[in-house]
Amino acid sequence: MVQRTSSENTNSEQAWETVMRVVYPINDAEQTLPLYAIDWTRPHIAKTTLDARIDTHCVAFGSMNQSALQRMIRNAGSSNEVSCDEFEVTGRASITLKDHGHISGCTFFNAFPAAYWRRWTGVKTVLFEAHVQGNAKISIFRSTGRGLIYPVAERIVKTSGSVSSVAVRIPMTGLMDGGYFWFDAESLGGSVTIADATWAVPSEARTTRHDTSMSIAITTFNRASYCMNQLRAIAGDHALRERLDTVYCTDQGDDLVKNQEGFAEISADLGSQLTYIQQMNLGGSGGFSRGMYETVKAGNSDFVLLLDDDAISEPESILRAIQFADYTVRPVLVGGGMFHLDNRTMLYTQGERINQQRMWMQPSKGLEYNHDFSTEPLRDTPDRHQRIDEDFNGWWMCLIPIAVVEKIGLSIPGFIKFDDIEYGLRAKKAGFPTVCLPGVAVWHQAWHDKDPARSWEEYFTERNRWLAALLTFPNQPPRMLVETLYGDASLGLRFVYSAMALHHMALRDIFRGPQYLMDCLPTKLNEVRELRTKYPDAQIEDTLEAFPEPIGEIEPLKNHPTTMRKLYGSIVKLVIKSFIKNVNPDQALRPDGSIPARDAAWTWQAFNRVNSALVTTADGNGVAWLKRDNKLFRKSMLEGLRLSSRILWNWKKLAAQYRAYDITSMKAWSHIFIDK
């Protein structure tokens, strides 16, 4: 089952297991190659990497002379776009350097995440091996959590037609705060082929004493073609299938995967490694819980991997996740990062925390969302060398030990939103942390072309946010009153009154208790959609000709840096203004102007000086006429205050009620699956 390699010292009897193969993209290489290998350039070490005290000094613009200003502009304008011109991918596990080509393997997918292995396993030494043909210099490097780079070893290889093996042992030292291992390669004349590079660890450090296996849970709803691509990727990877028991493909739609062209062939290829299930639409939580439920019930797998149907997988990532889990000193959830599907080198996130005051997610370690490795490669981004700890991982890809599922149960029956967050927090409280392992990731559609506030999703976000807070913090609620009022005000000042109504429906449903939460799982979506149709902001047309010509042009929004304190202050002023004024939406004969989706999605400032506007949808396919309604705004704000205050007043009682009902148990979910 497991791939093992010989020791670099022929006199040693130590057994090694390959836990990370160095791989390269075969498909879509022009979009993803910088994540695997890049042309070598001289490392750029920022002064702050050497001395963090520099960041405590203010920039003295008043005393900056012309030459200093020009130097700053030159540095800011220099392009760091990486190139991949000095080598060619010649196979899944091989690249060929051109004459005097020089490449670096300090990349997201091929740098060994040494700090994570140091923190979560008992491994003390790592073995790098590769096969080299040609005249080359192979250099091994390591980094620290500060992003400082140190050489470890150098090997000169001179071969003509034969293949030479390179092996280097690297001690796991200096890695407490972070750090990677990687190799660079340089042609010393002529082409050079490097193949079958691997990172291996001593087998004796394994904490699982048998060859483990996993099941994969995929849930899909009318994304049949995407789901087929996932199944093809899994079926086509031999090494992955050696560790696979079965794929639970839970189909909840009416555009069925089984009716897709090629399904019969894939099904025949996978055989017993595919279990196709049809059920009513129970959302992501219901689909993933079904896969978890069936995996536990079958009793064959050590892990269950939750995998989004519309994500593009790197099969090696799946193997790395389970191989890492085989060595951890205690059971952990192994998560994968998420790259943008439409910008393949941009990492949306790798590890998130929950702000316990706001009950909202944020990047770990203060790292920003949306990091582009094609402009800021790993080697030249010191912050990315830190070991990142997190509270949860998105369920676009997350490996969960069955021991954890048996201990803490399945997902909350929340349909969508916050199910993955609540599960990660629940697991952490039970002693099972989440590790988002570098080198493990999928490509998934990002959120920048969505505005959840203008869709039915807002109901589930609000309800499950409160539910997760009740379950996670039963004795001391987060700052939910402030968050609710801020959220309602933000929506109302953007004239999205349907979302305010969904918020209040969500809060009322919290009082209806855990049994209602389970009973309404397959039907709530229709209720939510029906409520939205009563509001003008939900009346979407596909052409501007459906509306009167706007009176004028609204000045484009100019964002300025600010703080949450200032945002709260400005929104309070606008709320007071809206409480005082009376604007009747029925008197709006023509829109004041048009507001693009970019300005309308996340801020209310664009609506400050208008009473109605044509606002495009986030996906660019529709437009709605949004109108100010001060009377409805006042009524909705007071209702939000009343409902949230009531929940907070009854916090401990509600928390105890939901926790006692055990809504995440196998038994509770079995009733849902049988009844639905």
C-alpha positions in Angstrom: 0.0 0.0 0.0 2.7 2.5 1.0 5.6 3.5 -1.1 8.9 3.1 0.6 12.4 4.1 -0.5 15.9 2.8 0.5 18.1 4.8 2.8 20.8 7.1 1.4 23.3 5.2 3.5 23.6 1.6 2.1 24.9 0.5 5.5 21.8 1.7 7.3 18.8 -0.6 7.8 16.4 2.3 8.5 13.2 2.1 6.5 11.8 5.3 4.9 8.4 6.1 3.5 7.8 8.6 0.8 5.3 11.1 2.0 5.6 13.7 -0.7 6.3 13.1 -4.4 7.6 16.1 -6.4 5.1 16.5 -9.2 4.4 18.8 -12.1 1.3 19.7 -13.9 0.3 18.0 -17.2 -3.0 19.7 -17.7 -3.3 23.5 -17.6 0.4 23.9 -17.0 0.5 27.4 -18.5 -1.9 28.5 -15.8 -0.4 26.6 -12.8 3.3 26.0 -13.4 4.5 28.7 -11.0 3.0 26.7 -8.2 5.3 23.7 -9.0 8.6 25.1 -10.3 10.0 28.5 -11.3 13.1 29.9 -12.9 15.8 30.7 -10.3 16.3 34.3 -9.4 18.4 35.9 -6.7 16.5 35.8 -3.4 15.0 39.1 -2.2 15.4 39.5 1.5 13.5 42.4 2.9 15.1 44.4 5.7 12.2 43.6 8.0 13.1 39.9 7.7 16.4 40.7 9.2 15.2 43.3 11.8 11.5 43.4 12.6 12.0 46.7 14.5 12.1 48.5 11.2 8.3 48.2 11.0 7.9 50.2 14.2 9.2 53.3 12.4 6.9 55.7 10.6 7.7 56.8 7.1 8.9 60.4 7.2 7.4 61.7 4.0 8.0 65.3 5.2 11.8 64.8 5.3 12.1 62.6 2.2 14.2 64.2 -0.5 13.7 63.7 -4.3 16.3 60.9 -4.8 14.8 58.9 -1.9 11.3 59.3 -3.3 12.5 58.2 -6.8 14.2 55.2 -5.3 11.0 54.2 -3.5 9.0 54.6 -6.7 11.5 52.5 -8.6 11.4 49.7 -6.0 7.6 49.8 -5.9 7.3 49.7 -9.7 9.7 46.8 -10.3 8.1 43.7 -11.5 8.5 40.4 -9.6 6.5 38.3 -12.1 8.1 34.9 -12.0 9.1 33.1 -15.2 9.1 29.4 -16.2 11.2 29.5 -19.3 14.4 27.6 -18.4 12.8 24.2 -18.1 10.1 22.0 -19.6 7.8 19.6 -17.9 8.5 16.1 -19.5 6.3 14.0 -17.2 4.2 14.0 -14.1 7.3 13.5 -12.1 10.1 14.9 -14.3 11.4 18.1 -15.7 14.2 18.9 -18.2 16.4 21.9 -17.7 17.6 23.7 -20.8 21.3 24.3 -21.4 22.5 26.3 -18.3 18.9 26.5 -17.1 18.5 27.2 -13.4 15.2 26.4 -11.5 13.9 26.6 -8.0 11.5 24.2 -6.3 10.6 26.6 -3.5 7.0 26.6 -4.6 3.6 25.9 -3.0 3.2 22.4 -4.2 6.8 21.1 -4.1 8.5 22.7 -1.1 8.4 20.3 1.8 6.4 21.8 4.7 9.0 20.9 7.3 7.6 23.1 10.1 4.3 21.3 10.0 5.9 17.9 10.2 8.1 19.2 13.0 5.0 20.5 15.0 2.5 17.7 14.4 4.6 14.5 14.0 7.6 12.8 15.7 9.7 12.9 12.6 13.3 14.1 13.3 14.9 13.7 9.9 13.8 14.0 6.3 15.4 12.3 3.3 15.4 13.9 -0.2 16.0 11.7 -3.2 16.0 12.4 -6.9 17.2 10.8 -10.2 19.4 13.1 -12.3 20.6 12.7 -15.9 23.1 15.2 -17.2 25.6 17.6 -15.7 24.0 19.5 -12.9 24.2 21.0 -9.5 21.5 20.1 -7.0 21.3 22.4 -4.0 19.1 21.8 -0.9 17.9 24.7 1.1 15.9 25.3 4.3 14.1 28.3 5.6 12.9 29.5 9.0 9.7 31.0 10.2 11.1 34.4 9.5 11.7 33.5 5.9 15.5 33.4 6.3 17.2 31.0 3.8 20.1 28.7 4.6 22.0 26.2 2.3 21.9 22.6 3.5 23.8 20.6 1.0 25.1 20.7 -2.6 25.6 17.8 -5.0 27.4 17.9 -8.3 26.2 15.3 -10.8 28.1 14.5 -14.0 26.6 11.9 -16.2 26.1 11.4 -19.9 23.7 8.7 -20.8 23.3 7.2 -17.4 21.1 8.2 -14.4 22.6 9.2 -11.1 20.8 9.2 -7.8 21.0 12.0 -5.3 20.2 11.5 -1.6 20.4 14.1 1.2 19.3 13.7 4.8 18.1 16.9 6.5 17.6 17.3 10.3 14.4 18.8 11.5 15.9 21.7 13.4 15.2 25.4 13.6 11.6 24.9 12.6 9.5 25.7 15.6 8.1 28.9 14.1 8.0 27.8 10.5 10.1 26.8 7.6 10.4 24.7 4.4 12.9 22.4 2.7 13.3 22.5 -1.1 15.8 21.9 -3.9 17.1 24.1 -6.6 18.7 22.6 -9.8 21.2 24.2 -12.3 22.4 22.8 -15.6 26.2 22.9 -15.8 26.1 22.4 -19.6 23.6 20.7 -21.8 20.1 19.5 -20.9 19.4 18.0 -17.5 16.5 15.7 -16.5 15.4 15.5 -12.9 12.9 12.8 -12.2 11.2 10.9 -9.3 12.2 13.5 -6.7 10.7 12.6 -3.3 10.7 13.6 0.3 10.7 10.6 2.7 10.6 10.2 6.5 11.5 7.3 8.8 8.7 4.7 8.9 9.3 4.1 12.6 7.8 7.6 13.3 4.4 6.4 11.9 1.7 6.6 14.5 -0.7 4.3 12.5 0.7 0.8 12.5 -1.3 -0.4 9.5 -1.8 0.7 5.9 -4.6 3.2 6.3 -7.4 3.9 3.7 -10.0 6.5 3.2 -13.3 7.2 1.6 -14.1 10.3 -0.3 -17.4 12.2 0.2 -18.5 14.3 -2.7 -21.9 16.1 -2.6 -23.4 17.6 -5.8 -26.4 19.5 -6.8 -26.9 20.1 -10.6 -23.2 20.3 -11.3 -23.0 17.0 -13.0 -20.3 17.9 -15.5 -18.0 19.2 -12.7 -18.6 16.2 -10.6 -17.7 13.9 -13.5 -14.4 15.7 -13.8 -13.7 15.0 -10.1 -14.5 11.3 -10.6 -12.3 11.1 -13.7 -9.4 12.7 -11.8 -9.8 10.2 -9.0 -10.2 7.2 -11.3 -7.1 8.2 -13.3 -4.6 8.3 -10.3 -3.3 4.8 -9.5 -1.5 5.8 -6.4 -4.5 7.5 -5.0 -6.8 4.5 -5.7 -4.4 2.3 -3.7 -5.5 4.2 -0.6 -9.2 4.5 -1.6 -12.0 2.4 -0.3 -14.9 4.2 -2.1 -16.2 7.5 -3.3 -19.6 8.4 -1.9 -21.1 10.5 -4.6 -24.2 12.0 -3.1 -26.4 13.4 -5.9 -29.1 15.8 -4.6 -30.1 17.4 -7.9 -32.3 16.6 -10.9 -29.5 17.0 -13.5 -28.1 13.7 -12.4 -24.4 12.7 -12.6 -25.4 9.1 -13.6 -27.0 10.5 -16.8 -23.8 12.2 -17.9 -21.9 11.0 -20.9 -19.0 8.7 -19.8 -20.5 7.9 -16.4 -21.0 4.2 -17.2 -17.3 3.9 -18.2 -16.1 5.8 -15.0 -18.4 3.7 -12.9 -17.1 0.5 -14.4 -13.5 1.6 -14.0 -14.0 2.5 -10.3 -16.2 -0.5 -9.6 -16.7 -0.9 -5.9 -14.7 2.3 -5.4 -17.7 4.3 -6.4 -20.9 4.4 -4.3 -23.6 6.5 -6.0 -26.4 7.8 -3.7 -29.4 9.9 -4.6 -31.3 11.9 -2.0 -33.4 15.1 -1.6 -31.5 18.3 -1.6 -30.2 18.7 2.0 -27.5 21.2 1.1 -23.8 20.8 1.6 -24.2 19.8 5.2 -26.7 17.0 4.3 -24.6 15.8 1.4 -21.3 15.7 3.2 -22.9 14.2 6.3 -24.3 11.4 4.2 -20.8 10.6 3.0 -19.4 10.7 6.6 -22.4 8.6 7.8 -21.9 5.9 5.2 -18.2 5.8 5.8 -18.6 5.2 9.5 -21.4 2.7 8.9 -19.3 0.7 6.4 -16.4 0.5 8.9 -13.7 0.1 6.3 -11.9 3.5 6.3 -9.6 5.3 8.6 -10.4 8.7 7.1 -13.1 10.4 5.1 -12.2 13.2 2.7 -14.8 15.9 2.1 -14.3 17.2 -1.5 -16.3 19.8 -3.3 -17.9 18.6 -6.5 -16.9 21.7 -8.5 -13.3 21.9 -7.3 -10.4 20.9 -9.5 -8.2 18.5 -7.5 -4.5 17.9 -7.5 -4.6 14.2 -6.7 -1.1 14.3 -5.1 -2.6 16.7 -2.5 -5.0 14.0 -1.4 -2.2 11.5 -1.0 -0.1 14.0 1.0 -3.0 14.7 3.3 -3.5 11.1 4.3 0.2 10.4 4.5 0.7 13.3 6.8 -2.3 12.1 8.9 -0.5 8.7 9.3 2.3 10.4 11.2 0.6 12.9 13.4 1.0 12.5 17.2 -2.7 12.8 17.7 -5.7 12.7 15.3 -6.0 16.0 13.3 -8.2 17.3 10.5 -6.0 17.9 7.5 -7.3 20.7 5.3 -6.3 22.0 1.9 -5.9 25.6 0.7 -8.1 27.1 -1.9 -6.8 28.6 -5.2 -9.0 30.7 -7.5 -10.4 28.7 -10.3 -10.2 31.7 -12.7 -6.7 32.8 -11.5 -4.9 29.6 -10.8 -1.8 30.9 -9.1 -3.8 33.0 -6.6 -4.3 31.4 -3.1 -7.6 32.6 -1.6 -6.7 31.2 1.8 -4.6 28.7 3.7 -5.9 28.6 7.2 -8.5 30.7 8.9 -9.4 31.7 12.4 -12.7 32.8 14.0 -12.8 36.2 15.5 -14.6 35.1 18.7 -16.0 38.6 19.3 -17.5 38.9 15.9 -18.1 35.2 15.2 -16.7 35.8 11.8 -13.7 34.3 9.9 -10.4 36.0 9.3 -7.0 34.8 7.9 -4.6 33.2 10.4 -1.5 35.1 11.4 -2.9 38.3 9.9 -2.0 37.0 6.4 -4.2 38.5 3.7 -6.6 36.7 1.5 -5.8 36.3 -2.2 -2.0 35.9 -2.4 -0.7 35.5 -6.0 2.4 33.2 -6.2 3.0 34.3 -9.8 4.0 37.8 -8.6 5.1 37.0 -5.0 6.7 33.5 -5.0 7.0 31.6 -1.8 10.8 32.1 -1.5 10.4 35.9 -1.6 7.5 36.1 0.8 8.8 35.7 4.3 5.4 35.8 6.0 4.3 32.7 4.1 7.2 30.7 5.7 5.5 30.9 9.1 3.7 27.9 10.4 0.0 28.8 10.4 -2.4 27.4 13.0 -6.1 27.6 12.3 -9.5 27.0 13.8 -11.2 25.3 10.8 -10.8 24.5 7.1 -13.3 25.0 4.3 -14.9 21.9 3.1 -13.7 22.4 -0.4 -11.1 19.8 0.8 -10.8 18.4 4.3 -9.6 15.0 5.6 -11.3 13.9 8.8 -10.2 10.9 10.8 -13.0 8.5 11.4 -12.0 8.5 15.1 -13.0 12.2 15.2 -16.3 11.5 13.5 -17.1 8.8 16.0 -16.3 11.1 18.8 -17.9 14.4 17.8 -20.5 13.3 15.2 -21.4 14.7 11.8 -22.2 18.2 10.5 -24.9 20.5 12.0 -28.1 20.1 9.8 -27.6 23.7 8.5 -28.0 23.1 4.8 -25.1 25.5 3.8 -22.9 28.0 5.5 -21.0 27.7 8.8 -21.2 23.9 8.8 -17.5 23.6 8.2 -16.6 26.4 10.6 -18.7 24.9 13.4 -17.3 21.5 12.8 -13.7 22.7 13.0 -14.4 24.6 16.3 -16.2 21.6 17.7 -13.3 19.3 16.8 -10.8 21.7 18.3 -12.7 21.8 21.6 -12.6 18.0 21.7 -8.9 18.0 21.2 -8.7 17.5 17.4 -7.1 20.6 15.8 -7.2 21.4 12.1 -4.0 21.6 10.1 -4.1 23.3 6.7 -1.1 21.6 5.2 1.0 23.6 2.5 1.3 21.6 -0.7 -2.3 20.4 -0.3 -5.0 22.4 -2.1 -7.7 22.5 -4.7 -8.9 25.1 -7.3 -12.3 26.4 -6.6 -14.5 29.3 -7.7 -13.8 32.3 -5.4 -16.4 34.6 -4.0 -15.6 37.9 -5.7 -18.4 37.5 -8.2 -21.0 36.8 -5.6 -23.0 39.0 -3.2 -24.6 36.7 -0.7 -26.7 39.5 0.7 -28.7 39.6 -2.5 -29.4 35.9 -2.6 -31.2 33.3 -0.5 -27.9 32.3 1.0 -28.1 35.3 3.5 -30.7 33.4 5.6 -28.4 30.4 6.1 -25.4 32.5 6.8 -27.2 34.5 9.6 -29.0 31.5 11.1 -26.0 29.2 11.2 -23.7 32.0 12.4 -25.9 32.3 15.5 -26.3 28.5 15.8 -22.5 28.0 15.6 -22.0 30.6 18.3 -24.6 29.0 20.6 -22.9 25.6 20.2 -19.4 26.8 20.5 -19.8 29.5 23.2 -22.7 28.3 25.4 -21.7 30.3 28.5 -20.6 33.6 27.0 -22.0 34.9 23.8 -19.9 36.8 21.3 -20.7 40.4 20.4 -23.7 39.3 18.4 -26.0 42.2 19.2 -23.5 44.7 17.7 -22.9 42.4 14.8 -26.6 42.0 14.0 -27.3 45.7 14.2 -24.2 46.5 12.1 -25.2 43.8 9.5 -28.8 45.0 9.3 -27.7 48.6 9.0 -25.3 47.8 6.3 -28.0 46.0 4.3 -30.6 48.6 4.9 -28.4 51.5 3.9 -27.8 49.6 0.6 -31.6 49.2 0.2 -31.4 45.4 0.4 -34.4 45.0 2.6 -35.0 41.4 1.6 -31.8 40.4 3.3 -32.9 42.2 6.5 -36.1 40.2 6.3 -34.1 37.0 5.9 -32.0 37.9 9.0 -35.1 38.2 11.1 -36.6 35.0 9.7 -33.3 33.3 10.8 -33.4 34.7 14.3 -37.0 33.7 14.7 -36.2 30.2 13.6 -33.5 29.9 16.3 -36.3 30.0 18.8 -38.2 27.2 17.0 -35.6 24.8 18.4 -33.5 21.9 17.2 -36.3 19.7 16.0 -37.5 22.4 13.6 -33.9 22.8 12.4 -33.9 19.2 11.4 -37.5 19.1 10.1 -37.1 22.1 7.8 -33.8 20.9 6.2 -35.3 19.9 2.8 -38.0 22.6 2.7 -36.5 25.8 4.1 -34.9 26.9 0.9 -38.3 27.3 -0.9 -39.6 29.4 2.1 -36.6 31.6 1.9 -36.9 32.2 -1.8 -40.6 32.9 -1.5 -40.0 35.6 1.1 -37.3 37.3 -1.0 -39.7 37.7 -4.0 -41.8 40.2 -1.9 -39.0 42.8 -2.1 -37.9 45.1 -5.0 -34.2 44.3 -4.5 -35.0 40.7 -5.5 -36.8 41.7 -8.8 -34.0 41.1 -11.2 -34.2 41.9 -14.9 -31.7 40.9 -17.6 -31.8 44.2 -19.4 -31.6 47.9 -18.5 -34.4 48.6 -20.9 -36.8 47.2 -18.3 -36.4 50.3 -16.2 -36.7 54.1 -16.8 -33.7 56.0 -17.9 -31.6 57.2 -14.8 -31.7 60.9 -14.0 -28.0 61.3 -13.9 -24.6 59.7 -13.1 -23.5 58.6 -9.7 -19.9 59.4 -8.9 -17.8 56.2 -8.7 -17.0 55.2 -5.1 -13.5 56.0 -3.9 -12.4 53.8 -1.0 -10.2 55.2 1.7 -8.3 53.4 4.5 -10.3 53.2 7.7 -10.9 51.2 10.9 -13.8 49.3 12.2 -14.3 52.0 14.9 -14.6 54.6 12.2 -16.9 52.4 10.2 -19.2 51.9 13.2 -19.2 55.7 13.7 -20.1 56.5 10.2 -22.8 54.0 10.0 -24.4 55.3 13.2 -24.6 58.7 11.7 -26.3 57.3 8.5 -28.7 55.3 10.6 -29.7 58.4 12.6 -30.2 60.2 9.3 -32.4 57.4 8.0 -34.5 57.4 11.1 -35.1 61.1 10.8 -35.8 61.4 7.1 -38.9 60.0 5.3 -38.4 58.8 1.8 -41.4 57.1 0.1 -40.2 54.5 -2.4 -43.5 54.8 -4.4 -42.5 58.4 -5.3 -39.4 57.3 -7.2 -40.3 57.7 -10.9 -36.8 57.3 -12.2 -33.6 56.0 -10.8 -31.1 58.6 -9.6 -28.4 56.7 -11.4 -26.6 53.4 -11.7 -24.3 51.7 -9.2 -22.0 48.9 -10.4 -21.9 45.6 -8.5 -18.4 46.4 -7.3 -19.5 49.4 -5.3 -22.8 47.9 -4.2 -21.6 44.6 -2.9 -19.7 45.5 0.3 -20.3 49.0 1.3 -23.2 51.5 1.9 -21.3 54.7 1.0 -22.3 54.4 -2.7 -25.9 54.8 -1.6 -25.4 57.7 0.7 -26.6 60.5 -1.6 -29.2 58.7 -3.6 -32.8 57.5 -3.0 -32.9 54.9 -5.7 -30.5 53.3 -8.2 -30.1 50.6 -10.8 -27.8 48.1 -9.3 -26.2 45.3 -11.3 -25.9 41.8 -9.8 -22.5 40.5 -8.7 -22.4 38.0 -11.7 -23.0 40.8 -14.2 -26.1 39.1 -15.6 -28.9 41.1 -14.2 -30.0 44.5 -12.7 -32.5 45.6 -10.1 -34.0 48.9 -9.2 -33.3 49.4 -5.5 -35.2 52.1 -3.6 -34.8 53.8 -0.3 -37.6 53.0 2.2 -37.0 54.8 5.5 -40.1 53.5 7.1 -39.3 49.9 6.3 -35.7 50.5 7.4 -36.7 51.8 10.8 -39.1 48.9 11.3 -36.5 46.4 10.3 -33.8 47.8 12.5 -36.0 47.7 15.6 -37.1 44.2 14.8 -33.4 43.1 14.5 -32.7 44.7 17.8 -35.7 43.0 19.5 -34.9 39.5 18.2 -31.2 39.5 18.8 -31.7 41.0 22.3 -34.2 38.2 23.0 -31.7 35.5 21.9 -29.0 37.0 24.1 -31.3 37.2 27.1 -32.1 33.5 26.7 -28.6 32.5 25.5 -27.7 29.8 28.1 -31.1 28.3 27.8 -31.0 28.1 24.0 -27.5 26.8 24.0 -28.3 24.0 26.4 -31.4 23.1 24.4 -29.5 22.7 21.1 -26.5 21.0 22.7 -28.8 18.5 24.6 -30.7 17.5 21.4 -27.5 16.2 19.9 -28.3 17.4 16.4 -25.0 16.2 14.9 -25.2 12.5 16.0 -25.3 9.5 13.7 -28.8 8.7 15.1 -30.2 12.1 14.5 -28.9 12.1 10.9 -30.1 8.6 10.3 -33.7 9.8 10.9 -33.1 12.6 8.4 -31.9 10.3 5.7 -34.6 7.8 6.3 -37.4 10.3 6.4 -36.2 12.4 3.5 
